[in-house]
Amino acid sequence: MGNERRGVMTVEVLYARPGAIWRRSVELPSGATVAQALDASGLLLSFPEFGAHPPPAGVFGRICAPEQTLAPGDRVEVYRPLVFDPMESRRRRARHRGRQTAEPS
């Protein structure tokens, strides 16, 4: 990433959908934010279902505010809403395992 010396950095924006990954590399001025990366990537134009409001995003798996400053080489990840509650899913699996291991007397 040799562009950093000119005040330009490259970051990657990813949005994982079921069955497909949307990915764009964008060049931004040093000190750019997550919101600027999402805008430059064309995400909101490619996915009008987001409306005017960008979806939750993070950098390398850590959710952050749109005002978060990026560093060269960062990966901005766009998060989808959960389709299930992870805690409820764990409870269901535990109940299911409990039924499988309990033998009727």
C-alpha positions, 0 to 999 in steps of 0.5 A: 500500500504505497499510496499512504505517502501521498495522503491517500489510503486504500480500504476494503468495504464488504457486505456478506449476503446469503450466497454472495459477498459484495466487495469494493476497494476504495481509495480515500484521503488519509483520515477518512471515516467509515461513513466516507468509505461506505459512501465512496464504495457505492454501497447505498446505491447498490443496495437501496433497501438500506435507504438513506441510513447506512447499516451498522458497520465495523472494522475487522469484526469490531462494530464502530460508529460511522465517524470512526477514522480508518487506517490504510488497509482497514476492512470495513464490514457491513452487518446484516440484522440477525435472523435469530437470537443467538442466546435463544438458539443456544437454549434450543440446542441445549434442550434438544441435546438434553432430550437426546441423552435422557433415556426413558426408564 
